[in-house]
């Protein structure tokens, strides 16, 4: 991870202290080093005044500084470069180096690493500057913001700058995941995801105030009754993603469990949030991971502090979380009350906060929250908007992040991670399975009740002496160290009762299979090969096409091919009998007591 926020929060641990311990609020008056605030600020400015009614924002220090020689960029070119490009180079390199690559190693051998940058505006074009020397075209082009990092570090993977407004950097995270998962032709070794947002021109503030988007009080009062808009914040944040199993010993921080992106489509207006679309995006992430709503511990919401957006977001997420009962409430947080709205970098800022929540096993408070916004529909919502720290219920947690662009592009993601930074609970014990085994070894011996003289009649705790391979037993270790066992019934899928053969030999109608009298679970019939010298067939349960058994390969002639189903499939997904015209094959379908199935056939003698 690489981060660079206001107030010198340029390392993850500093950012965590600000979130969790210091009630961090980085918003200040517009600094004189950027522009003369008094020239562009008017407290009662309206849409026609051409001025800003807010004079506050979050500003990073030292954006004019840049180590151009490290990146082999001439000073003449560096002085005309967009500061966003310079910030992306420096912060992205921190993430790249943390993932195991250095400039020196990449000069020797290039790496197929993708770079995805979330950026939602270009203010550098409106700033007068000296861009002589042929550097003008690349000095402020948004595409170059990502491409330059590939060029300077010799990275051969995909490189793109994505602009979906406020959700841009979380969309980048989702895009990077897709590139890592698609390994068929030119697989990526890793991906660097970066979001950047800098306030360089006062005109962006004037435009935002003209649209009534900014807060008159200069803060993001997320979920508070005084919410009246957002305050802008600066941020450059980056992370490296790899497609690999999670390994805390190798320095992995967390796991990107899932992510999804969608669009509002036609809604109340171009910029109005759409609750059903946000709800659908959140549900898609849960479906991708295979989670149920009660398994989510924390949600880092978009939460900009607008009177319209916050209630719509909470209303949509309430429908997702309240679909199933849960014992502990999901914690609702938003870092915009700390940093301001980082716009193009907001998505990855929320994503990296989720990583920190997992690393420290603790939820953080929301700033500027005194009285809940009365428009928030919290009835029946199993969630809590905290004003103080809250330890998580377990060592491993799922923490979600929501990010919504004002043009309607929604992005959601979920992070899984374990507590690696505190000594709370058993978080310092890396081998939890080994710890459980040691606890079982230290437990008291199982009790034996002697009944009669035959020891086989004696009653004893623990698994049955005739327990079979594959049986499932639940082992519970109570606070006193006593171990108890309970057998879990194995869930068997519905495989049907009667079985039929369908295929080209009977024009895909149904011929019932006969049950074998000697082998339970075995069904058979005979198929005669036609003039084409081959016949395709499938097994159908109860004459229901949605209960079809079929091979893993289409037109499969191998008996060892795994049996798929029961389910709906095409006729092409069938087994294939090959022989001479008039050959008769005995086709057998076997269903075991454990739910395993197999299909075989043999040629009968004429």
C-alpha positions as CSV (number, residue, x, y, z in Angstrom):
1,X,0.0,0.0,0.0
2,X,1.1,3.5,-0.7
3,X,-0.8,6.5,0.7
4,X,-0.4,10.3,0.7
5,X,-3.1,12.3,2.4
6,X,-3.4,15.7,4.0
7,X,-1.8,16.4,7.4
8,X,1.2,14.3,6.6
9,X,-0.7,10.9,6.6
10,X,1.8,9.3,4.1
11,X,2.0,5.8,5.7
12,X,-0.7,3.3,6.4
13,X,0.0,3.3,10.2
14,X,-0.3,7.1,10.3
15,X,-3.6,6.9,8.5
16,X,-4.9,4.2,11.0
17,X,-3.9,6.4,14.0
18,X,-5.8,9.2,12.4
19,X,-8.9,7.1,11.7
20,X,-9.1,5.1,15.0
21,X,-7.4,7.2,17.7
22,X,-7.2,10.9,16.7
23,X,-10.6,11.7,15.2
24,X,-8.7,13.0,12.2
25,X,-10.1,16.0,10.4
26,X,-7.7,17.2,7.7
27,X,-9.9,20.1,6.5
28,X,-8.4,23.6,6.5
29,X,-8.9,26.9,4.9
30,X,-7.7,27.1,1.3
31,X,-4.0,27.6,1.5
32,X,-2.4,30.7,0.1
33,X,0.2,28.5,-1.7
34,X,-2.6,27.3,-4.0
35,X,-4.6,30.5,-4.6
36,X,-5.8,33.7,-2.9
37,X,-8.9,32.4,-1.2
38,X,-10.4,35.8,-0.7
39,X,-10.5,36.5,-4.4
40,X,-12.7,33.4,-5.1
41,X,-14.7,33.1,-1.8
42,X,-17.9,34.8,-0.8
43,X,-20.0,33.5,2.1
44,X,-23.3,34.1,0.4
45,X,-22.2,33.3,-3.2
46,X,-24.9,32.0,-5.5
47,X,-25.0,30.5,-9.0
48,X,-24.6,33.9,-10.7
49,X,-21.8,35.3,-8.5
50,X,-19.0,33.3,-10.0
51,X,-17.5,32.6,-6.6
52,X,-17.4,29.8,-4.1
53,X,-19.4,29.8,-0.9
54,X,-16.9,27.5,0.8
55,X,-13.3,28.2,1.6
56,X,-12.4,24.8,3.2
57,X,-10.9,21.6,1.9
58,X,-8.3,18.9,2.6
59,X,-4.9,19.8,1.1
60,X,-1.8,17.6,0.9
61,X,1.5,19.3,1.5
62,X,4.4,19.3,-0.9
63,X,2.7,18.5,-4.1
64,X,5.2,20.8,-5.8
65,X,8.0,18.5,-4.8
66,X,9.1,15.7,-7.1
67,X,12.2,13.4,-7.5
68,X,12.4,13.6,-11.2
69,X,15.8,12.0,-11.6
70,X,14.7,8.8,-9.9
71,X,12.2,8.3,-12.7
72,X,14.6,9.5,-15.4
73,X,12.6,12.6,-16.2
74,X,14.4,15.7,-17.3
75,X,13.8,18.8,-15.0
76,X,12.6,20.7,-18.0
77,X,9.8,18.2,-18.5
78,X,9.1,17.7,-14.8
79,X,8.3,21.4,-14.2
80,X,5.5,21.3,-16.7
81,X,4.0,18.0,-15.6
82,X,0.6,17.7,-14.0
83,X,1.2,17.3,-10.3
84,X,-1.3,14.4,-10.4
85,X,1.2,12.5,-12.7
86,X,4.0,13.1,-10.2
87,X,2.0,12.0,-7.3
88,X,0.9,8.8,-9.1
89,X,4.6,8.0,-10.0
90,X,5.8,8.3,-6.4
91,X,2.9,6.7,-4.6
92,X,2.4,3.9,-7.1
93,X,6.1,3.0,-6.8
94,X,5.7,2.5,-3.0
95,X,3.0,-0.1,-3.8
96,X,5.0,-1.7,-6.5
97,X,8.1,-2.0,-4.3
98,X,6.0,-3.5,-1.5
99,X,4.8,-6.1,-4.0
100,X,8.4,-7.2,-4.6
101,X,9.6,-5.3,-7.7
102,X,12.1,-2.5,-7.8
103,X,13.3,-0.1,-10.5
104,X,16.6,-1.9,-10.7
105,X,15.1,-5.3,-11.1
106,X,12.6,-4.0,-13.7
107,X,15.5,-2.4,-15.7
108,X,17.0,-5.9,-16.0
109,X,13.8,-7.7,-16.8
110,X,10.4,-6.2,-17.6
111,X,7.3,-7.4,-15.8
112,X,3.8,-7.9,-17.2
113,X,2.1,-5.7,-14.6
114,X,-1.0,-3.7,-15.2
115,X,-1.5,-0.1,-14.1
116,X,-5.0,1.3,-13.5
117,X,-5.5,4.9,-12.3
118,X,-8.7,6.4,-11.2
119,X,-8.9,10.2,-12.1
120,X,-12.1,12.2,-12.5
121,X,-10.9,15.6,-13.7
122,X,-8.0,17.6,-15.1
123,X,-7.4,21.0,-13.4
124,X,-3.9,21.4,-14.7
125,X,-5.0,22.5,-18.1
126,X,-6.5,25.6,-16.6
127,X,-3.3,26.7,-14.9
128,X,-0.9,29.0,-16.8
129,X,2.6,27.3,-17.1
130,X,5.7,27.0,-19.1
131,X,5.4,23.9,-21.3
132,X,7.9,24.7,-23.9
133,X,10.3,22.1,-25.3
134,X,7.8,19.7,-26.8
135,X,6.4,18.4,-23.5
136,X,3.0,20.1,-23.8
137,X,1.0,17.1,-25.2
138,X,2.0,14.7,-22.4
139,X,2.2,17.2,-19.6
140,X,-1.5,17.1,-18.7
141,X,-3.1,14.3,-20.7
142,X,-5.2,12.0,-18.4
143,X,-4.1,8.9,-20.4
144,X,-0.4,9.7,-19.7
145,X,-1.1,9.7,-15.9
146,X,-1.2,5.9,-16.0
147,X,0.9,5.3,-19.1
148,X,3.9,7.2,-17.8
149,X,4.3,4.8,-14.8
150,X,4.4,1.9,-17.2
151,X,7.0,3.7,-19.3
152,X,9.2,4.8,-16.4
153,X,9.2,1.4,-14.7
154,X,9.2,-0.9,-17.8
155,X,5.9,-2.5,-17.1
156,X,4.3,-4.3,-20.0
157,X,0.8,-5.0,-18.7
158,X,-2.4,-3.1,-19.5
159,X,-2.3,0.6,-18.7
160,X,-5.4,2.9,-18.5
161,X,-6.8,5.9,-16.8
162,X,-10.5,5.4,-15.8
163,X,-12.9,8.2,-15.1
164,X,-16.3,7.3,-13.7
165,X,-16.3,10.3,-11.3
166,X,-16.3,9.4,-7.6
167,X,-16.2,5.6,-8.2
168,X,-13.3,5.7,-10.6
169,X,-10.6,4.2,-8.4
170,X,-12.9,1.4,-7.1
171,X,-13.8,0.6,-10.7
172,X,-10.1,0.4,-11.4
173,X,-9.8,-2.2,-8.6
174,X,-12.6,-4.2,-10.1
175,X,-10.9,-3.9,-13.6
176,X,-7.6,-5.0,-12.2
177,X,-9.2,-8.1,-10.6
178,X,-10.7,-9.0,-14.0
179,X,-7.3,-8.7,-15.7
180,X,-5.7,-10.9,-13.0
181,X,-8.4,-13.6,-13.3
182,X,-8.3,-13.7,-17.1
183,X,-5.1,-15.8,-17.6
184,X,-5.8,-17.4,-21.0
185,X,-3.6,-15.4,-23.3
186,X,-1.2,-12.9,-21.7
187,X,-1.6,-13.2,-17.9
188,X,-0.7,-10.3,-15.6
189,X,1.8,-11.0,-12.8
190,X,0.2,-8.2,-10.7
191,X,-1.8,-5.0,-11.0
192,X,-1.1,-1.6,-9.5
193,X,-4.3,0.4,-8.7
194,X,-4.0,4.1,-7.9
195,X,-6.5,6.9,-7.3
196,X,-5.5,10.5,-7.3
197,X,-7.3,13.8,-6.6
198,X,-5.7,17.2,-6.2
199,X,-7.2,20.6,-5.8
200,X,-5.1,22.8,-8.1
201,X,-7.7,25.3,-9.4
202,X,-10.3,27.3,-7.6
203,X,-12.6,27.0,-10.6
204,X,-13.6,23.4,-9.5
205,X,-14.9,24.8,-6.2
206,X,-16.8,27.5,-8.0
207,X,-18.4,25.0,-10.3
208,X,-19.3,22.7,-7.4
209,X,-20.8,25.5,-5.4
210,X,-22.8,26.6,-8.5
211,X,-24.4,23.1,-8.5
212,X,-25.0,23.3,-4.8
213,X,-22.9,20.2,-4.2
214,X,-20.5,21.6,-1.5
215,X,-21.1,22.0,2.2
216,X,-21.6,25.6,3.4
217,X,-20.0,24.7,6.7
218,X,-16.9,23.2,5.1
219,X,-17.2,19.6,6.4
220,X,-18.7,16.3,5.3
221,X,-21.4,15.8,8.0
222,X,-22.0,12.3,7.0
223,X,-25.3,10.9,8.4
224,X,-25.6,14.0,10.7
225,X,-28.7,16.1,10.7
226,X,-26.7,19.1,9.5
227,X,-25.6,17.3,6.3
228,X,-25.7,19.9,3.4
229,X,-23.1,18.7,0.9
230,X,-19.5,17.5,0.8
231,X,-16.1,19.1,1.2
232,X,-13.3,18.2,-1.2
233,X,-10.3,16.4,0.0
234,X,-7.0,15.5,-1.6
235,X,-5.6,12.0,-1.8
236,X,-3.2,9.8,-3.7
237,X,-3.5,6.1,-2.7
238,X,-2.2,3.0,-4.3
239,X,-2.2,-0.8,-3.8
240,X,-0.8,-3.9,-5.5
241,X,-3.0,-6.8,-6.3
242,X,-1.8,-10.4,-7.1
243,X,-3.7,-13.5,-8.0
244,X,-2.4,-15.8,-5.2
245,X,-3.6,-17.6,-2.1
246,X,-3.6,-15.4,1.0
247,X,-0.4,-15.8,3.0
248,X,0.2,-13.5,6.0
249,X,3.7,-14.8,6.4
250,X,4.5,-13.5,2.9
251,X,3.4,-10.0,3.9
252,X,-0.1,-10.1,2.4
253,X,-2.4,-7.6,4.0
254,X,-5.8,-8.8,3.0
255,X,-7.8,-10.6,0.3
256,X,-10.0,-8.9,-2.3
257,X,-12.9,-11.3,-1.8
258,X,-15.2,-9.8,-4.5
259,X,-16.1,-6.7,-6.5
260,X,-18.8,-5.6,-8.9
261,X,-19.7,-2.6,-11.0
262,X,-23.0,-1.5,-12.5
263,X,-24.9,1.5,-13.7
264,X,-28.1,3.3,-12.7
265,X,-29.4,3.6,-16.3
266,X,-32.5,5.7,-16.6
267,X,-33.3,7.3,-13.2
268,X,-34.7,10.4,-11.7
269,X,-32.0,12.5,-13.2
270,X,-28.5,12.1,-14.6
271,X,-26.8,12.8,-11.3
272,X,-29.5,11.5,-8.8
273,X,-28.5,8.3,-6.9
274,X,-30.5,5.2,-7.7
275,X,-31.2,3.0,-4.7
276,X,-32.2,-0.2,-6.6
277,X,-29.0,-0.1,-8.7
278,X,-26.9,0.3,-5.6
279,X,-28.7,-2.6,-3.9
280,X,-28.2,-4.8,-7.0
281,X,-24.5,-4.1,-7.0
282,X,-24.1,-5.0,-3.3
283,X,-26.1,-8.2,-3.8
284,X,-23.9,-9.1,-6.7
285,X,-20.8,-9.0,-4.6
286,X,-22.3,-11.2,-1.9
287,X,-23.4,-13.6,-4.6
288,X,-19.8,-13.7,-6.1
289,X,-18.2,-14.5,-2.8
290,X,-20.9,-16.8,-1.6
291,X,-21.7,-14.9,1.5
292,X,-24.8,-14.1,3.4
293,X,-25.5,-10.6,4.7
294,X,-24.9,-11.5,8.4
295,X,-21.3,-12.5,7.6
296,X,-20.4,-8.9,6.7
297,X,-18.8,-7.1,9.7
298,X,-18.3,-3.5,8.5
299,X,-19.4,-1.4,5.5
300,X,-17.4,1.6,4.4
301,X,-20.1,3.6,2.8
302,X,-19.9,6.3,0.1
303,X,-21.4,8.7,2.7
304,X,-20.5,12.1,1.2
305,X,-22.7,14.0,3.6
306,X,-25.4,15.1,1.1
307,X,-29.0,15.4,2.2
308,X,-30.2,13.2,-0.8
309,X,-27.4,10.7,-1.3
310,X,-26.9,9.5,2.3
311,X,-30.6,8.4,2.9
312,X,-30.8,6.7,-0.5
313,X,-27.5,4.8,0.1
314,X,-28.6,3.7,3.6
315,X,-32.1,2.8,2.3
316,X,-30.6,0.5,-0.4
317,X,-28.1,-1.1,2.0
318,X,-30.8,-1.6,4.6
319,X,-32.7,-3.8,2.2
320,X,-29.5,-5.9,1.6
321,X,-28.6,-6.3,5.2
322,X,-32.1,-6.8,6.6
323,X,-32.9,-9.7,4.3
324,X,-31.7,-12.2,7.0
325,X,-31.6,-11.9,10.8
326,X,-28.3,-11.4,12.5
327,X,-27.0,-11.4,16.0
328,X,-24.6,-8.4,15.8
329,X,-25.3,-5.2,13.8
330,X,-23.2,-4.4,10.8
331,X,-21.0,-1.3,11.5
332,X,-21.4,1.7,9.1
333,X,-18.5,4.0,8.6
334,X,-17.3,6.6,6.2
335,X,-13.9,8.2,5.9
336,X,-15.2,11.3,4.2
337,X,-15.9,12.7,7.7
338,X,-12.1,12.5,8.2
339,X,-10.7,13.3,4.8
340,X,-13.4,15.1,2.9
341,X,-14.6,13.7,-0.4
342,X,-11.5,12.6,-2.4
343,X,-13.6,12.3,-5.6
344,X,-11.6,10.2,-8.1
345,X,-9.5,8.7,-5.3
346,X,-12.5,8.1,-2.9
347,X,-13.1,4.5,-4.0
348,X,-9.6,3.2,-3.3
349,X,-9.4,5.3,-0.1
350,X,-12.4,3.4,1.2
351,X,-10.9,0.1,-0.1
352,X,-7.6,0.7,1.8
353,X,-9.5,1.7,4.9
354,X,-11.3,-1.7,4.8
355,X,-7.8,-3.3,4.6
356,X,-6.8,-1.4,7.7
357,X,-10.0,-2.5,9.5
358,X,-9.2,-6.1,8.8
359,X,-5.5,-5.7,9.8
360,X,-6.4,-4.1,13.2
361,X,-9.6,-6.0,13.8
362,X,-11.5,-2.9,14.8
363,X,-14.1,-0.5,13.4
364,X,-13.5,3.2,13.5
365,X,-15.8,6.1,14.6
366,X,-17.5,8.6,12.3
367,X,-16.5,12.2,12.9
368,X,-19.0,15.1,13.1
369,X,-21.9,12.9,14.1
370,X,-24.1,14.3,16.9
371,X,-27.6,13.8,15.7
372,X,-28.7,11.3,13.0
373,X,-30.1,12.7,9.8
374,X,-33.9,12.4,10.2
375,X,-34.2,11.3,6.6
376,X,-32.2,8.1,7.3
377,X,-34.5,5.1,7.3
378,X,-33.0,3.0,10.1
379,X,-36.2,1.1,11.0
380,X,-35.5,-2.6,10.8
381,X,-31.9,-1.9,9.7
382,X,-29.5,-4.2,11.6
383,X,-26.7,-1.6,11.4
384,X,-25.0,0.8,13.8
385,X,-23.4,4.1,12.9
386,X,-20.6,4.4,15.4
387,X,-19.1,7.4,17.2
388,X,-16.4,5.4,18.9
389,X,-14.1,2.4,18.2
390,X,-15.6,-1.1,18.2
391,X,-13.6,-4.3,18.2
392,X,-14.8,-7.0,15.8
393,X,-16.5,-10.2,16.9
394,X,-13.9,-12.5,15.3
395,X,-10.3,-12.5,14.1
396,X,-11.2,-12.8,10.5
397,X,-13.6,-10.3,9.1
398,X,-15.4,-9.3,5.9
399,X,-15.5,-5.5,5.3
400,X,-17.3,-4.0,2.4
401,X,-16.8,-0.7,0.5
402,X,-19.4,1.2,-1.6
403,X,-18.5,3.9,-4.1
404,X,-21.0,5.6,-6.4
405,X,-20.2,8.0,-9.2
406,X,-22.4,11.0,-9.6
407,X,-23.0,9.9,-13.2
408,X,-24.5,6.7,-12.1
409,X,-21.6,4.2,-12.2
410,X,-21.7,2.2,-9.0
411,X,-18.9,0.0,-7.6
412,X,-18.8,-2.3,-4.6
413,X,-16.1,-4.5,-3.1
414,X,-15.5,-6.7,-0.1
415,X,-12.2,-7.3,1.7
416,X,-11.4,-10.3,3.8
417,X,-8.5,-10.3,6.3
418,X,-7.3,-11.3,9.7
419,X,-6.2,-9.3,12.7
420,X,-2.4,-9.1,12.3
421,X,-1.6,-5.9,14.2
422,X,-3.0,-6.3,17.7
423,X,-2.7,-8.9,20.5
424,X,-6.5,-9.1,20.9
425,X,-7.8,-12.6,21.1
426,X,-5.9,-15.3,19.3
427,X,-4.9,-13.0,16.5
428,X,-1.2,-13.5,17.3
429,X,-1.5,-17.2,16.8
430,X,-0.9,-17.7,13.1
431,X,-1.7,-21.5,13.0
432,X,-5.2,-21.5,14.3
433,X,-5.7,-25.2,13.4
434,X,-2.6,-26.1,15.3
435,X,-3.8,-24.1,18.3
436,X,-7.1,-26.0,18.2
437,X,-5.4,-29.4,18.0
438,X,-3.2,-28.5,21.0
439,X,-6.3,-27.4,23.0
440,X,-7.9,-30.8,22.2
441,X,-4.8,-32.6,23.3
442,X,-4.9,-30.7,26.6
443,X,-8.6,-31.5,27.1
444,X,-9.8,-34.0,29.7
445,X,-10.1,-37.6,28.6
446,X,-13.4,-38.7,27.2
447,X,-15.8,-40.4,29.6
448,X,-16.6,-44.1,29.2
449,X,-19.8,-45.6,30.7
450,X,-19.3,-49.3,31.3
451,X,-22.5,-51.3,30.4
452,X,-22.2,-55.0,30.8
453,X,-19.1,-57.2,30.2
454,X,-18.9,-56.7,26.5
455,X,-16.7,-53.6,25.8
456,X,-18.5,-53.1,22.5
457,X,-21.6,-52.2,24.5
458,X,-19.8,-49.5,26.5
459,X,-21.0,-46.0,25.9
460,X,-18.3,-43.4,25.2
461,X,-18.1,-39.8,24.1
462,X,-16.5,-38.8,20.9
463,X,-17.0,-40.1,17.3
464,X,-18.5,-43.5,17.0
465,X,-16.0,-46.4,16.8
466,X,-17.4,-47.5,13.5
467,X,-17.3,-44.0,12.0
468,X,-16.8,-44.1,8.2
469,X,-14.5,-42.2,6.0
470,X,-16.2,-39.0,4.7
471,X,-18.6,-38.6,7.6
472,X,-18.9,-35.1,9.0
473,X,-18.4,-34.4,12.7
474,X,-18.7,-31.1,14.5
475,X,-16.1,-30.6,17.3
476,X,-16.9,-28.1,20.0
477,X,-14.4,-26.9,22.6
478,X,-16.1,-25.1,25.5
479,X,-14.3,-22.5,27.7
480,X,-13.5,-25.2,30.3
481,X,-11.6,-27.2,27.7
482,X,-14.1,-30.0,27.4
483,X,-14.5,-31.4,23.9
484,X,-17.9,-32.6,22.6
485,X,-18.7,-34.2,19.3
486,X,-21.9,-34.3,17.2
487,X,-22.5,-36.1,13.9
488,X,-23.7,-33.8,11.1
489,X,-26.0,-35.3,8.5
490,X,-24.7,-35.0,5.1
491,X,-27.0,-33.1,2.7
492,X,-27.7,-35.2,-0.4
493,X,-28.9,-33.5,-3.5
494,X,-32.2,-34.4,-5.1
495,X,-31.2,-37.0,-7.7
496,X,-34.7,-38.1,-8.7
497,X,-36.4,-41.5,-8.4
498,X,-36.9,-42.9,-11.9
499,X,-34.3,-42.6,-14.6
500,X,-34.7,-42.4,-18.4
501,X,-32.4,-42.6,-21.4
502,X,-32.8,-39.9,-24.1
503,X,-30.8,-39.5,-27.2
504,X,-30.4,-39.6,-31.0
505,X,-31.5,-43.3,-31.1
506,X,-35.0,-42.5,-29.8
507,X,-35.3,-39.0,-31.2
508,X,-34.6,-37.5,-27.8
509,X,-37.7,-39.0,-26.2
510,X,-37.6,-41.0,-22.9
511,X,-36.9,-44.7,-22.5
512,X,-37.0,-45.8,-18.9
513,X,-34.0,-47.6,-17.4
514,X,-34.5,-50.9,-15.6
515,X,-33.3,-51.3,-12.0
516,X,-30.8,-54.0,-11.5
517,X,-32.0,-56.7,-9.1
518,X,-28.5,-57.6,-7.7
519,X,-26.8,-54.2,-7.4
520,X,-28.7,-51.4,-5.5
521,X,-28.6,-48.1,-7.2
522,X,-27.8,-49.6,-10.7
523,X,-30.0,-48.9,-13.7
524,X,-29.6,-50.1,-17.2
525,X,-31.0,-50.4,-20.7
526,X,-29.9,-51.4,-24.2
527,X,-29.2,-49.0,-27.1
528,X,-28.9,-50.1,-30.8
529,X,-26.5,-48.2,-33.0
530,X,-28.1,-46.8,-36.2
531,X,-26.8,-46.2,-39.7
532,X,-24.7,-43.2,-38.6
533,X,-22.6,-45.6,-36.5
534,X,-22.8,-43.4,-33.4
535,X,-25.5,-42.5,-30.9
536,X,-25.5,-39.6,-28.4
537,X,-27.4,-40.0,-25.1
538,X,-28.1,-38.4,-21.7
539,X,-29.7,-39.6,-18.5
540,X,-32.8,-37.8,-17.3
541,X,-34.4,-38.2,-13.9
542,X,-38.2,-38.3,-13.6
543,X,-38.6,-37.2,-17.3
544,X,-37.7,-33.7,-16.2
545,X,-35.2,-31.9,-18.6
546,X,-34.0,-29.8,-15.7
547,X,-32.8,-33.0,-14.0
548,X,-30.4,-34.1,-16.8
549,X,-27.1,-35.9,-16.1
550,X,-24.5,-35.2,-18.8
551,X,-20.7,-35.5,-19.2
552,X,-18.1,-32.8,-18.5
553,X,-17.2,-32.8,-22.3
554,X,-19.6,-32.5,-25.2
555,X,-20.0,-35.7,-27.4
556,X,-17.9,-37.6,-24.8
557,X,-16.8,-41.1,-25.7
558,X,-14.8,-41.6,-22.5
559,X,-16.4,-43.5,-19.6
560,X,-14.1,-41.8,-17.1
561,X,-15.4,-38.3,-17.8
562,X,-17.0,-36.8,-14.6
563,X,-20.8,-36.8,-14.5
564,X,-22.4,-33.3,-14.3
565,X,-25.9,-32.5,-13.1
566,X,-28.7,-32.9,-12.5
567,X,-29.4,-29.7,-14.3
568,X,-30.5,-28.1,-17.6
569,X,-28.2,-28.6,-20.5
570,X,-28.0,-28.7,-24.3
571,X,-28.3,-31.9,-26.4
572,X,-24.7,-31.4,-27.6
573,X,-23.5,-32.2,-24.0
574,X,-24.0,-36.0,-24.3
575,X,-22.1,-39.2,-24.2
576,X,-21.4,-40.8,-27.6
577,X,-21.6,-44.5,-28.4
578,X,-19.5,-45.4,-31.5
579,X,-19.8,-48.8,-33.3
580,X,-21.0,-50.5,-36.3
581,X,-24.6,-50.4,-37.5
582,X,-26.7,-52.9,-35.5
583,X,-24.3,-53.0,-32.5
584,X,-26.1,-53.2,-29.2
585,X,-24.7,-51.5,-26.1
586,X,-25.7,-52.0,-22.5
587,X,-25.8,-48.5,-20.9
588,X,-25.6,-48.4,-17.1
589,X,-26.3,-45.5,-14.7
590,X,-25.2,-45.9,-11.0
591,X,-26.2,-43.8,-8.1
592,X,-24.5,-44.5,-4.8
593,X,-25.9,-44.0,-1.2
594,X,-23.6,-40.9,-0.9
595,X,-25.0,-39.2,-4.0
596,X,-22.1,-40.1,-6.3
597,X,-23.1,-41.0,-9.9
598,X,-21.4,-42.7,-12.8
599,X,-22.2,-43.7,-16.4
600,X,-20.7,-46.7,-18.3
601,X,-21.5,-48.9,-21.2
602,X,-20.3,-52.1,-22.8
603,X,-20.8,-53.8,-26.2
604,X,-23.1,-56.8,-26.0
605,X,-22.2,-60.0,-27.9
606,X,-24.3,-60.6,-31.0
